[in-house]
């Protein structure tokens, strides 16, 4: 069953009297439980598409179906509810609060959750996730006391704390060295395999993209082509940073 279905999705930005079409009719599906890479060069439209998939923006035209529900016509408040209940985010820059501990960073989304939890329950869930990502002994550390890879692990734990069905990772290894990048990508693979979370990796790097089960190529606001891999395929080396 498809988790995501896009039908002729379009996004045009209006800059004064000039219309700038960024997405020009995207049609694609992502099955529940897939690990997919959305790959394209800078300016291809991949970040705009991720913002639409994450309900951070709404399309100019077309349809976005998520879990059998048409999303594009929802209000900002309704989209926010979908984000809280369904979607987790991981970003290149980690976006951790610098003056709070790893534990507090992971707990933060629970304060906005529709699921009422006590302080103890929130701490227990956040602690369990930090242990799951290999940081059980770093729960009281602040971001400045953690390496880049450890900060990204905190960000991944935070993205999972509300138990999303869809995880969007935008250039998640862009600020990491090659060895740490591979560790983080293997963690995404493990989460996908063991937890059944649908994951979309947004990247320009072929080495990152080939850790997915399938690549969707986007160019000039259109889907160019796609390729799928056998589970045992060997990905190429991971590069670092943006082009």
Biotite code that builds the C-alpha atoms (Angstrom):
import biotite.structure as struc

atoms = struc.array([
    struc.Atom([0.000, 0.000, 0.000], chain_id="A", res_id=1, res_name="UNK", atom_name="CA", element="C"),
    struc.Atom([1.284, 3.456, -0.909], chain_id="A", res_id=2, res_name="UNK", atom_name="CA", element="C"),
    struc.Atom([1.984, 5.834, 1.951], chain_id="A", res_id=3, res_name="UNK", atom_name="CA", element="C"),
    struc.Atom([2.466, 8.744, -0.460], chain_id="A", res_id=4, res_name="UNK", atom_name="CA", element="C"),
    struc.Atom([0.915, 9.444, -3.842], chain_id="A", res_id=5, res_name="UNK", atom_name="CA", element="C"),
    struc.Atom([1.683, 12.619, -5.778], chain_id="A", res_id=6, res_name="UNK", atom_name="CA", element="C"),
    struc.Atom([-0.433, 13.582, -8.769], chain_id="A", res_id=7, res_name="UNK", atom_name="CA", element="C"),
    struc.Atom([0.883, 16.342, -11.042], chain_id="A", res_id=8, res_name="UNK", atom_name="CA", element="C"),
    struc.Atom([2.183, 18.272, -8.021], chain_id="A", res_id=9, res_name="UNK", atom_name="CA", element="C"),
    struc.Atom([3.213, 21.847, -8.825], chain_id="A", res_id=10, res_name="UNK", atom_name="CA", element="C"),
    struc.Atom([4.771, 24.728, -6.932], chain_id="A", res_id=11, res_name="UNK", atom_name="CA", element="C"),
    struc.Atom([5.205, 28.238, -8.305], chain_id="A", res_id=12, res_name="UNK", atom_name="CA", element="C"),
    struc.Atom([6.620, 31.130, -6.319], chain_id="A", res_id=13, res_name="UNK", atom_name="CA", element="C"),
    struc.Atom([5.355, 34.621, -7.031], chain_id="A", res_id=14, res_name="UNK", atom_name="CA", element="C"),
    struc.Atom([8.171, 37.163, -6.804], chain_id="A", res_id=15, res_name="UNK", atom_name="CA", element="C"),
    struc.Atom([6.571, 40.531, -7.440], chain_id="A", res_id=16, res_name="UNK", atom_name="CA", element="C"),
    struc.Atom([5.223, 40.352, -10.979], chain_id="A", res_id=17, res_name="UNK", atom_name="CA", element="C"),
    struc.Atom([7.362, 37.336, -11.862], chain_id="A", res_id=18, res_name="UNK", atom_name="CA", element="C"),
    struc.Atom([6.196, 33.721, -11.529], chain_id="A", res_id=19, res_name="UNK", atom_name="CA", element="C"),
    struc.Atom([8.963, 31.208, -10.814], chain_id="A", res_id=20, res_name="UNK", atom_name="CA", element="C"),
    struc.Atom([7.843, 27.598, -11.387], chain_id="A", res_id=21, res_name="UNK", atom_name="CA", element="C"),
    struc.Atom([9.914, 25.243, -9.227], chain_id="A", res_id=22, res_name="UNK", atom_name="CA", element="C"),
    struc.Atom([7.911, 22.013, -9.406], chain_id="A", res_id=23, res_name="UNK", atom_name="CA", element="C"),
    struc.Atom([6.327, 21.525, -12.818], chain_id="A", res_id=24, res_name="UNK", atom_name="CA", element="C"),
    struc.Atom([4.151, 18.441, -12.371], chain_id="A", res_id=25, res_name="UNK", atom_name="CA", element="C"),
    struc.Atom([5.521, 15.749, -10.064], chain_id="A", res_id=26, res_name="UNK", atom_name="CA", element="C"),
    struc.Atom([3.802, 12.371, -10.103], chain_id="A", res_id=27, res_name="UNK", atom_name="CA", element="C"),
    struc.Atom([5.253, 9.608, -7.926], chain_id="A", res_id=28, res_name="UNK", atom_name="CA", element="C"),
    struc.Atom([4.432, 7.078, -5.218], chain_id="A", res_id=29, res_name="UNK", atom_name="CA", element="C"),
    struc.Atom([6.252, 5.887, -2.109], chain_id="A", res_id=30, res_name="UNK", atom_name="CA", element="C"),
    struc.Atom([5.150, 2.607, -0.594], chain_id="A", res_id=31, res_name="UNK", atom_name="CA", element="C"),
    struc.Atom([4.676, 2.163, 3.117], chain_id="A", res_id=32, res_name="UNK", atom_name="CA", element="C"),
    struc.Atom([7.953, 0.932, 4.635], chain_id="A", res_id=33, res_name="UNK", atom_name="CA", element="C"),
    struc.Atom([10.183, 2.031, 1.750], chain_id="A", res_id=34, res_name="UNK", atom_name="CA", element="C"),
    struc.Atom([13.583, 3.701, 2.087], chain_id="A", res_id=35, res_name="UNK", atom_name="CA", element="C"),
    struc.Atom([13.757, 6.113, -0.843], chain_id="A", res_id=36, res_name="UNK", atom_name="CA", element="C"),
    struc.Atom([16.352, 8.677, -1.905], chain_id="A", res_id=37, res_name="UNK", atom_name="CA", element="C"),
    struc.Atom([15.194, 11.875, -3.594], chain_id="A", res_id=38, res_name="UNK", atom_name="CA", element="C"),
    struc.Atom([18.243, 12.957, -5.543], chain_id="A", res_id=39, res_name="UNK", atom_name="CA", element="C"),
    struc.Atom([18.966, 16.110, -7.495], chain_id="A", res_id=40, res_name="UNK", atom_name="CA", element="C"),
    struc.Atom([21.425, 18.937, -7.922], chain_id="A", res_id=41, res_name="UNK", atom_name="CA", element="C"),
    struc.Atom([21.093, 22.282, -6.177], chain_id="A", res_id=42, res_name="UNK", atom_name="CA", element="C"),
    struc.Atom([18.108, 24.111, -7.676], chain_id="A", res_id=43, res_name="UNK", atom_name="CA", element="C"),
    struc.Atom([16.436, 20.941, -8.966], chain_id="A", res_id=44, res_name="UNK", atom_name="CA", element="C"),
    struc.Atom([13.391, 21.362, -6.717], chain_id="A", res_id=45, res_name="UNK", atom_name="CA", element="C"),
    struc.Atom([14.133, 18.574, -4.253], chain_id="A", res_id=46, res_name="UNK", atom_name="CA", element="C"),
    struc.Atom([14.049, 20.802, -1.136], chain_id="A", res_id=47, res_name="UNK", atom_name="CA", element="C"),
    struc.Atom([10.799, 22.399, -2.296], chain_id="A", res_id=48, res_name="UNK", atom_name="CA", element="C"),
    struc.Atom([9.326, 18.939, -2.756], chain_id="A", res_id=49, res_name="UNK", atom_name="CA", element="C"),
    struc.Atom([10.509, 17.915, 0.712], chain_id="A", res_id=50, res_name="UNK", atom_name="CA", element="C"),
    struc.Atom([8.782, 20.964, 2.203], chain_id="A", res_id=51, res_name="UNK", atom_name="CA", element="C"),
    struc.Atom([5.536, 19.911, 0.523], chain_id="A", res_id=52, res_name="UNK", atom_name="CA", element="C"),
    struc.Atom([5.922, 16.288, 1.644], chain_id="A", res_id=53, res_name="UNK", atom_name="CA", element="C"),
    struc.Atom([6.571, 17.513, 5.197], chain_id="A", res_id=54, res_name="UNK", atom_name="CA", element="C"),
    struc.Atom([3.444, 19.720, 5.187], chain_id="A", res_id=55, res_name="UNK", atom_name="CA", element="C"),
    struc.Atom([5.655, 22.776, 5.707], chain_id="A", res_id=56, res_name="UNK", atom_name="CA", element="C"),
    struc.Atom([4.189, 24.363, 2.573], chain_id="A", res_id=57, res_name="UNK", atom_name="CA", element="C"),
    struc.Atom([1.299, 23.760, 0.210], chain_id="A", res_id=58, res_name="UNK", atom_name="CA", element="C"),
    struc.Atom([1.432, 23.150, -3.540], chain_id="A", res_id=59, res_name="UNK", atom_name="CA", element="C"),
    struc.Atom([0.180, 25.558, -6.191], chain_id="A", res_id=60, res_name="UNK", atom_name="CA", element="C"),
    struc.Atom([-1.507, 22.729, -8.068], chain_id="A", res_id=61, res_name="UNK", atom_name="CA", element="C"),
    struc.Atom([-1.939, 18.974, -8.152], chain_id="A", res_id=62, res_name="UNK", atom_name="CA", element="C"),
    struc.Atom([-2.653, 16.520, -5.344], chain_id="A", res_id=63, res_name="UNK", atom_name="CA", element="C"),
    struc.Atom([-0.683, 15.145, -2.395], chain_id="A", res_id=64, res_name="UNK", atom_name="CA", element="C"),
    struc.Atom([-2.158, 12.013, -0.823], chain_id="A", res_id=65, res_name="UNK", atom_name="CA", element="C"),
    struc.Atom([-0.688, 10.871, 2.511], chain_id="A", res_id=66, res_name="UNK", atom_name="CA", element="C"),
    struc.Atom([-2.051, 7.703, 4.131], chain_id="A", res_id=67, res_name="UNK", atom_name="CA", element="C"),
    struc.Atom([-5.084, 7.907, 1.868], chain_id="A", res_id=68, res_name="UNK", atom_name="CA", element="C"),
    struc.Atom([-5.855, 11.539, 2.734], chain_id="A", res_id=69, res_name="UNK", atom_name="CA", element="C"),
    struc.Atom([-5.558, 14.454, 0.322], chain_id="A", res_id=70, res_name="UNK", atom_name="CA", element="C"),
    struc.Atom([-3.256, 16.951, 2.034], chain_id="A", res_id=71, res_name="UNK", atom_name="CA", element="C"),
    struc.Atom([-2.785, 19.853, -0.363], chain_id="A", res_id=72, res_name="UNK", atom_name="CA", element="C"),
    struc.Atom([-6.032, 21.608, 0.537], chain_id="A", res_id=73, res_name="UNK", atom_name="CA", element="C"),
    struc.Atom([-5.542, 21.551, 4.317], chain_id="A", res_id=74, res_name="UNK", atom_name="CA", element="C"),
    struc.Atom([-5.218, 24.716, 6.362], chain_id="A", res_id=75, res_name="UNK", atom_name="CA", element="C"),
    struc.Atom([-1.962, 25.617, 8.111], chain_id="A", res_id=76, res_name="UNK", atom_name="CA", element="C"),
    struc.Atom([-3.366, 24.363, 11.427], chain_id="A", res_id=77, res_name="UNK", atom_name="CA", element="C"),
    struc.Atom([-4.458, 21.065, 9.883], chain_id="A", res_id=78, res_name="UNK", atom_name="CA", element="C"),
    struc.Atom([-1.069, 20.592, 8.238], chain_id="A", res_id=79, res_name="UNK", atom_name="CA", element="C"),
    struc.Atom([0.611, 21.222, 11.599], chain_id="A", res_id=80, res_name="UNK", atom_name="CA", element="C"),
    struc.Atom([-1.518, 18.458, 13.114], chain_id="A", res_id=81, res_name="UNK", atom_name="CA", element="C"),
    struc.Atom([-0.457, 16.059, 10.350], chain_id="A", res_id=82, res_name="UNK", atom_name="CA", element="C"),
    struc.Atom([3.217, 16.931, 10.985], chain_id="A", res_id=83, res_name="UNK", atom_name="CA", element="C"),
    struc.Atom([2.896, 16.227, 14.712], chain_id="A", res_id=84, res_name="UNK", atom_name="CA", element="C"),
    struc.Atom([1.090, 12.943, 14.237], chain_id="A", res_id=85, res_name="UNK", atom_name="CA", element="C"),
    struc.Atom([2.797, 11.474, 11.177], chain_id="A", res_id=86, res_name="UNK", atom_name="CA", element="C"),
    struc.Atom([6.118, 13.066, 10.174], chain_id="A", res_id=87, res_name="UNK", atom_name="CA", element="C"),
    struc.Atom([9.619, 13.325, 11.662], chain_id="A", res_id=88, res_name="UNK", atom_name="CA", element="C"),
    struc.Atom([12.396, 15.566, 10.323], chain_id="A", res_id=89, res_name="UNK", atom_name="CA", element="C"),
    struc.Atom([16.192, 15.313, 10.287], chain_id="A", res_id=90, res_name="UNK", atom_name="CA", element="C"),
    struc.Atom([18.192, 18.245, 8.893], chain_id="A", res_id=91, res_name="UNK", atom_name="CA", element="C"),
    struc.Atom([21.781, 18.816, 7.811], chain_id="A", res_id=92, res_name="UNK", atom_name="CA", element="C"),
    struc.Atom([22.404, 21.428, 10.524], chain_id="A", res_id=93, res_name="UNK", atom_name="CA", element="C"),
    struc.Atom([21.041, 19.270, 13.419], chain_id="A", res_id=94, res_name="UNK", atom_name="CA", element="C"),
    struc.Atom([18.943, 22.211, 14.790], chain_id="A", res_id=95, res_name="UNK", atom_name="CA", element="C"),
    struc.Atom([19.560, 21.313, 18.424], chain_id="A", res_id=96, res_name="UNK", atom_name="CA", element="C"),
    struc.Atom([18.937, 23.809, 21.211], chain_id="A", res_id=97, res_name="UNK", atom_name="CA", element="C"),
    struc.Atom([22.447, 24.659, 22.451], chain_id="A", res_id=98, res_name="UNK", atom_name="CA", element="C"),
    struc.Atom([21.624, 25.316, 26.119], chain_id="A", res_id=99, res_name="UNK", atom_name="CA", element="C"),
    struc.Atom([19.655, 22.128, 26.706], chain_id="A", res_id=100, res_name="UNK", atom_name="CA", element="C"),
    struc.Atom([20.861, 18.576, 27.191], chain_id="A", res_id=101, res_name="UNK", atom_name="CA", element="C"),
    struc.Atom([20.536, 15.776, 24.678], chain_id="A", res_id=102, res_name="UNK", atom_name="CA", element="C"),
    struc.Atom([17.679, 14.386, 26.747], chain_id="A", res_id=103, res_name="UNK", atom_name="CA", element="C"),
    struc.Atom([15.843, 17.713, 26.811], chain_id="A", res_id=104, res_name="UNK", atom_name="CA", element="C"),
    struc.Atom([16.313, 18.171, 23.064], chain_id="A", res_id=105, res_name="UNK", atom_name="CA", element="C"),
    struc.Atom([14.727, 14.787, 22.395], chain_id="A", res_id=106, res_name="UNK", atom_name="CA", element="C"),
    struc.Atom([11.895, 15.426, 24.844], chain_id="A", res_id=107, res_name="UNK", atom_name="CA", element="C"),
    struc.Atom([10.990, 18.806, 23.355], chain_id="A", res_id=108, res_name="UNK", atom_name="CA", element="C"),
    struc.Atom([8.558, 17.612, 20.614], chain_id="A", res_id=109, res_name="UNK", atom_name="CA", element="C"),
    struc.Atom([6.582, 15.667, 23.228], chain_id="A", res_id=110, res_name="UNK", atom_name="CA", element="C"),
    struc.Atom([5.459, 18.943, 24.818], chain_id="A", res_id=111, res_name="UNK", atom_name="CA", element="C"),
    struc.Atom([3.500, 19.618, 21.601], chain_id="A", res_id=112, res_name="UNK", atom_name="CA", element="C"),
    struc.Atom([2.272, 16.068, 21.159], chain_id="A", res_id=113, res_name="UNK", atom_name="CA", element="C"),
    struc.Atom([-1.400, 15.193, 20.978], chain_id="A", res_id=114, res_name="UNK", atom_name="CA", element="C"),
    struc.Atom([-0.559, 12.202, 23.182], chain_id="A", res_id=115, res_name="UNK", atom_name="CA", element="C"),
    struc.Atom([-0.639, 13.296, 26.851], chain_id="A", res_id=116, res_name="UNK", atom_name="CA", element="C"),
    struc.Atom([2.437, 12.054, 28.696], chain_id="A", res_id=117, res_name="UNK", atom_name="CA", element="C"),
    struc.Atom([3.721, 12.698, 32.175], chain_id="A", res_id=118, res_name="UNK", atom_name="CA", element="C"),
    struc.Atom([7.200, 14.145, 32.717], chain_id="A", res_id=119, res_name="UNK", atom_name="CA", element="C"),
    struc.Atom([8.396, 10.704, 33.746], chain_id="A", res_id=120, res_name="UNK", atom_name="CA", element="C"),
    struc.Atom([6.965, 9.074, 30.626], chain_id="A", res_id=121, res_name="UNK", atom_name="CA", element="C"),
    struc.Atom([8.585, 11.699, 28.406], chain_id="A", res_id=122, res_name="UNK", atom_name="CA", element="C"),
    struc.Atom([11.970, 11.179, 30.056], chain_id="A", res_id=123, res_name="UNK", atom_name="CA", element="C"),
    struc.Atom([11.687, 7.405, 29.757], chain_id="A", res_id=124, res_name="UNK", atom_name="CA", element="C"),
    struc.Atom([10.780, 7.547, 26.058], chain_id="A", res_id=125, res_name="UNK", atom_name="CA", element="C"),
    struc.Atom([13.535, 10.042, 25.253], chain_id="A", res_id=126, res_name="UNK", atom_name="CA", element="C"),
    struc.Atom([16.118, 8.058, 27.236], chain_id="A", res_id=127, res_name="UNK", atom_name="CA", element="C"),
    struc.Atom([15.164, 4.861, 25.450], chain_id="A", res_id=128, res_name="UNK", atom_name="CA", element="C"),
    struc.Atom([15.586, 6.520, 22.051], chain_id="A", res_id=129, res_name="UNK", atom_name="CA", element="C"),
    struc.Atom([18.961, 7.977, 22.962], chain_id="A", res_id=130, res_name="UNK", atom_name="CA", element="C"),
    struc.Atom([20.053, 4.501, 24.017], chain_id="A", res_id=131, res_name="UNK", atom_name="CA", element="C"),
    struc.Atom([18.731, 3.131, 20.722], chain_id="A", res_id=132, res_name="UNK", atom_name="CA", element="C"),
    struc.Atom([20.935, 5.522, 18.748], chain_id="A", res_id=133, res_name="UNK", atom_name="CA", element="C"),
    struc.Atom([23.967, 4.701, 20.889], chain_id="A", res_id=134, res_name="UNK", atom_name="CA", element="C"),
    struc.Atom([23.952, 7.706, 23.224], chain_id="A", res_id=135, res_name="UNK", atom_name="CA", element="C"),
    struc.Atom([22.699, 6.159, 26.445], chain_id="A", res_id=136, res_name="UNK", atom_name="CA", element="C"),
    struc.Atom([25.757, 7.530, 28.234], chain_id="A", res_id=137, res_name="UNK", atom_name="CA", element="C"),
    struc.Atom([25.389, 11.058, 26.786], chain_id="A", res_id=138, res_name="UNK", atom_name="CA", element="C"),
    struc.Atom([21.865, 12.010, 27.863], chain_id="A", res_id=139, res_name="UNK", atom_name="CA", element="C"),
    struc.Atom([23.007, 14.901, 30.075], chain_id="A", res_id=140, res_name="UNK", atom_name="CA", element="C"),
    struc.Atom([25.544, 16.286, 27.589], chain_id="A", res_id=141, res_name="UNK", atom_name="CA", element="C"),
    struc.Atom([24.924, 19.578, 25.800], chain_id="A", res_id=142, res_name="UNK", atom_name="CA", element="C"),
    struc.Atom([25.388, 19.822, 21.998], chain_id="A", res_id=143, res_name="UNK", atom_name="CA", element="C"),
    struc.Atom([28.740, 21.596, 22.425], chain_id="A", res_id=144, res_name="UNK", atom_name="CA", element="C"),
    struc.Atom([29.991, 18.506, 24.261], chain_id="A", res_id=145, res_name="UNK", atom_name="CA", element="C"),
    struc.Atom([29.056, 16.172, 21.405], chain_id="A", res_id=146, res_name="UNK", atom_name="CA", element="C"),
    struc.Atom([30.675, 15.428, 18.052], chain_id="A", res_id=147, res_name="UNK", atom_name="CA", element="C"),
    struc.Atom([28.850, 16.151, 14.806], chain_id="A", res_id=148, res_name="UNK", atom_name="CA", element="C"),
    struc.Atom([27.853, 12.500, 14.454], chain_id="A", res_id=149, res_name="UNK", atom_name="CA", element="C"),
    struc.Atom([26.574, 12.403, 18.031], chain_id="A", res_id=150, res_name="UNK", atom_name="CA", element="C"),
    struc.Atom([24.560, 15.587, 17.473], chain_id="A", res_id=151, res_name="UNK", atom_name="CA", element="C"),
    struc.Atom([22.963, 14.040, 14.400], chain_id="A", res_id=152, res_name="UNK", atom_name="CA", element="C"),
    struc.Atom([22.095, 10.950, 16.446], chain_id="A", res_id=153, res_name="UNK", atom_name="CA", element="C"),
    struc.Atom([20.358, 13.215, 18.970], chain_id="A", res_id=154, res_name="UNK", atom_name="CA", element="C"),
    struc.Atom([18.476, 14.828, 16.090], chain_id="A", res_id=155, res_name="UNK", atom_name="CA", element="C"),
    struc.Atom([17.418, 11.393, 14.813], chain_id="A", res_id=156, res_name="UNK", atom_name="CA", element="C"),
    struc.Atom([16.209, 10.381, 18.277], chain_id="A", res_id=157, res_name="UNK", atom_name="CA", element="C"),
    struc.Atom([14.255, 13.638, 18.478], chain_id="A", res_id=158, res_name="UNK", atom_name="CA", element="C"),
    struc.Atom([12.664, 12.981, 15.080], chain_id="A", res_id=159, res_name="UNK", atom_name="CA", element="C"),
    struc.Atom([11.432, 9.581, 16.321], chain_id="A", res_id=160, res_name="UNK", atom_name="CA", element="C"),
    struc.Atom([10.068, 10.616, 19.706], chain_id="A", res_id=161, res_name="UNK", atom_name="CA", element="C"),
    struc.Atom([6.506, 11.158, 18.453], chain_id="A", res_id=162, res_name="UNK", atom_name="CA", element="C"),
    struc.Atom([6.618, 7.795, 16.648], chain_id="A", res_id=163, res_name="UNK", atom_name="CA", element="C"),
    struc.Atom([6.210, 9.054, 13.068], chain_id="A", res_id=164, res_name="UNK", atom_name="CA", element="C"),
    struc.Atom([5.290, 6.816, 10.161], chain_id="A", res_id=165, res_name="UNK", atom_name="CA", element="C"),
    struc.Atom([7.276, 9.000, 7.741], chain_id="A", res_id=166, res_name="UNK", atom_name="CA", element="C"),
    struc.Atom([10.803, 10.329, 8.302], chain_id="A", res_id=167, res_name="UNK", atom_name="CA", element="C"),
    struc.Atom([12.197, 13.049, 6.035], chain_id="A", res_id=168, res_name="UNK", atom_name="CA", element="C"),
    struc.Atom([15.975, 13.515, 6.131], chain_id="A", res_id=169, res_name="UNK", atom_name="CA", element="C"),
    struc.Atom([17.286, 16.573, 4.252], chain_id="A", res_id=170, res_name="UNK", atom_name="CA", element="C"),
    struc.Atom([21.025, 16.207, 3.458], chain_id="A", res_id=171, res_name="UNK", atom_name="CA", element="C"),
    struc.Atom([21.455, 14.402, 6.818], chain_id="A", res_id=172, res_name="UNK", atom_name="CA", element="C"),
    struc.Atom([25.179, 13.732, 6.297], chain_id="A", res_id=173, res_name="UNK", atom_name="CA", element="C"),
    struc.Atom([26.101, 17.083, 4.735], chain_id="A", res_id=174, res_name="UNK", atom_name="CA", element="C"),
    struc.Atom([28.023, 18.275, 7.820], chain_id="A", res_id=175, res_name="UNK", atom_name="CA", element="C"),
    struc.Atom([29.645, 14.930, 8.638], chain_id="A", res_id=176, res_name="UNK", atom_name="CA", element="C"),
    struc.Atom([32.853, 13.205, 7.592], chain_id="A", res_id=177, res_name="UNK", atom_name="CA", element="C"),
    struc.Atom([32.649, 10.141, 5.355], chain_id="A", res_id=178, res_name="UNK", atom_name="CA", element="C"),
    struc.Atom([33.019, 7.516, 8.080], chain_id="A", res_id=179, res_name="UNK", atom_name="CA", element="C"),
    struc.Atom([30.419, 9.119, 10.351], chain_id="A", res_id=180, res_name="UNK", atom_name="CA", element="C"),
    struc.Atom([28.121, 9.563, 7.348], chain_id="A", res_id=181, res_name="UNK", atom_name="CA", element="C"),
    struc.Atom([28.150, 5.833, 6.675], chain_id="A", res_id=182, res_name="UNK", atom_name="CA", element="C"),
    struc.Atom([27.313, 5.125, 10.334], chain_id="A", res_id=183, res_name="UNK", atom_name="CA", element="C"),
    struc.Atom([24.332, 7.507, 10.185], chain_id="A", res_id=184, res_name="UNK", atom_name="CA", element="C"),
    struc.Atom([23.090, 6.022, 6.909], chain_id="A", res_id=185, res_name="UNK", atom_name="CA", element="C"),
    struc.Atom([23.309, 2.503, 8.342], chain_id="A", res_id=186, res_name="UNK", atom_name="CA", element="C"),
    struc.Atom([21.232, 3.741, 11.256], chain_id="A", res_id=187, res_name="UNK", atom_name="CA", element="C"),
    struc.Atom([18.529, 4.894, 8.819], chain_id="A", res_id=188, res_name="UNK", atom_name="CA", element="C"),
    struc.Atom([18.646, 1.471, 7.159], chain_id="A", res_id=189, res_name="UNK", atom_name="CA", element="C"),
    struc.Atom([18.273, -0.252, 10.541], chain_id="A", res_id=190, res_name="UNK", atom_name="CA", element="C"),
    struc.Atom([15.336, 1.980, 11.519], chain_id="A", res_id=191, res_name="UNK", atom_name="CA", element="C"),
    struc.Atom([13.646, 1.253, 8.227], chain_id="A", res_id=192, res_name="UNK", atom_name="CA", element="C"),
    struc.Atom([14.205, -2.488, 8.514], chain_id="A", res_id=193, res_name="UNK", atom_name="CA", element="C"),
    struc.Atom([13.404, -2.976, 12.219], chain_id="A", res_id=194, res_name="UNK", atom_name="CA", element="C"),
    struc.Atom([10.787, -0.280, 12.828], chain_id="A", res_id=195, res_name="UNK", atom_name="CA", element="C"),
    struc.Atom([9.129, -0.211, 9.408], chain_id="A", res_id=196, res_name="UNK", atom_name="CA", element="C"),
    struc.Atom([9.422, 3.576, 9.189], chain_id="A", res_id=197, res_name="UNK", atom_name="CA", element="C"),
    struc.Atom([9.112, 5.007, 5.691], chain_id="A", res_id=198, res_name="UNK", atom_name="CA", element="C"),
    struc.Atom([12.211, 7.142, 5.086], chain_id="A", res_id=199, res_name="UNK", atom_name="CA", element="C"),
    struc.Atom([12.937, 9.665, 2.344], chain_id="A", res_id=200, res_name="UNK", atom_name="CA", element="C"),
    struc.Atom([16.570, 10.807, 2.077], chain_id="A", res_id=201, res_name="UNK", atom_name="CA", element="C"),
    struc.Atom([16.939, 14.123, 0.232], chain_id="A", res_id=202, res_name="UNK", atom_name="CA", element="C"),
    struc.Atom([20.456, 14.408, -1.198], chain_id="A", res_id=203, res_name="UNK", atom_name="CA", element="C"),
    struc.Atom([22.692, 15.485, -4.060], chain_id="A", res_id=204, res_name="UNK", atom_name="CA", element="C"),
    struc.Atom([25.275, 12.785, -3.210], chain_id="A", res_id=205, res_name="UNK", atom_name="CA", element="C"),
    struc.Atom([25.139, 9.448, -5.109], chain_id="A", res_id=206, res_name="UNK", atom_name="CA", element="C"),
    struc.Atom([26.964, 7.770, -2.227], chain_id="A", res_id=207, res_name="UNK", atom_name="CA", element="C"),
    struc.Atom([24.132, 8.732, 0.128], chain_id="A", res_id=208, res_name="UNK", atom_name="CA", element="C"),
    struc.Atom([21.387, 7.933, -2.368], chain_id="A", res_id=209, res_name="UNK", atom_name="CA", element="C"),
    struc.Atom([22.658, 4.399, -2.971], chain_id="A", res_id=210, res_name="UNK", atom_name="CA", element="C"),
    struc.Atom([22.017, 3.487, 0.670], chain_id="A", res_id=211, res_name="UNK", atom_name="CA", element="C"),
    struc.Atom([18.301, 3.604, -0.199], chain_id="A", res_id=212, res_name="UNK", atom_name="CA", element="C"),
    struc.Atom([16.249, 0.853, -1.802], chain_id="A", res_id=213, res_name="UNK", atom_name="CA", element="C"),
    struc.Atom([15.206, 3.181, -4.628], chain_id="A", res_id=214, res_name="UNK", atom_name="CA", element="C"),
    struc.Atom([16.318, 6.514, -6.053], chain_id="A", res_id=215, res_name="UNK", atom_name="CA", element="C"),
    struc.Atom([13.955, 9.097, -7.503], chain_id="A", res_id=216, res_name="UNK", atom_name="CA", element="C"),
    struc.Atom([15.883, 11.576, -9.663], chain_id="A", res_id=217, res_name="UNK", atom_name="CA", element="C"),
    struc.Atom([14.536, 15.113, -9.928], chain_id="A", res_id=218, res_name="UNK", atom_name="CA", element="C"),
    struc.Atom([15.791, 17.684, -12.422], chain_id="A", res_id=219, res_name="UNK", atom_name="CA", element="C"),
    struc.Atom([14.422, 21.120, -13.273], chain_id="A", res_id=220, res_name="UNK", atom_name="CA", element="C"),
    struc.Atom([11.288, 20.495, -11.246], chain_id="A", res_id=221, res_name="UNK", atom_name="CA", element="C"),
    struc.Atom([10.394, 17.198, -12.905], chain_id="A", res_id=222, res_name="UNK", atom_name="CA", element="C"),
    struc.Atom([10.952, 13.515, -12.134], chain_id="A", res_id=223, res_name="UNK", atom_name="CA", element="C"),
    struc.Atom([13.686, 12.447, -14.538], chain_id="A", res_id=224, res_name="UNK", atom_name="CA", element="C"),
    struc.Atom([13.878, 8.718, -13.832], chain_id="A", res_id=225, res_name="UNK", atom_name="CA", element="C"),
    struc.Atom([14.265, 6.208, -11.031], chain_id="A", res_id=226, res_name="UNK", atom_name="CA", element="C"),
    struc.Atom([16.274, 3.136, -10.143], chain_id="A", res_id=227, res_name="UNK", atom_name="CA", element="C"),
    struc.Atom([15.839, 0.361, -7.617], chain_id="A", res_id=228, res_name="UNK", atom_name="CA", element="C"),
    struc.Atom([18.428, -1.831, -5.922], chain_id="A", res_id=229, res_name="UNK", atom_name="CA", element="C"),
    struc.Atom([18.566, -5.321, -4.499], chain_id="A", res_id=230, res_name="UNK", atom_name="CA", element="C"),
    struc.Atom([18.849, -5.294, -0.685], chain_id="A", res_id=231, res_name="UNK", atom_name="CA", element="C"),
    struc.Atom([22.415, -6.610, -0.817], chain_id="A", res_id=232, res_name="UNK", atom_name="CA", element="C"),
    struc.Atom([23.745, -3.999, -3.277], chain_id="A", res_id=233, res_name="UNK", atom_name="CA", element="C"),
    struc.Atom([27.005, -2.302, -2.298], chain_id="A", res_id=234, res_name="UNK", atom_name="CA", element="C"),
    struc.Atom([26.689, 1.508, -2.189], chain_id="A", res_id=235, res_name="UNK", atom_name="CA", element="C"),
    struc.Atom([29.526, 3.701, -3.447], chain_id="A", res_id=236, res_name="UNK", atom_name="CA", element="C"),
    struc.Atom([31.594, 5.832, -1.106], chain_id="A", res_id=237, res_name="UNK", atom_name="CA", element="C"),
    struc.Atom([29.867, 8.758, 0.575], chain_id="A", res_id=238, res_name="UNK", atom_name="CA", element="C"),
    struc.Atom([31.136, 12.247, -0.166], chain_id="A", res_id=239, res_name="UNK", atom_name="CA", element="C"),
    struc.Atom([30.727, 15.259, 2.102], chain_id="A", res_id=240, res_name="UNK", atom_name="CA", element="C"),
    struc.Atom([28.952, 18.611, 2.013], chain_id="A", res_id=241, res_name="UNK", atom_name="CA", element="C"),
    struc.Atom([26.971, 20.358, -0.706], chain_id="A", res_id=242, res_name="UNK", atom_name="CA", element="C"),
    struc.Atom([28.305, 20.857, -4.236], chain_id="A", res_id=243, res_name="UNK", atom_name="CA", element="C"),
])
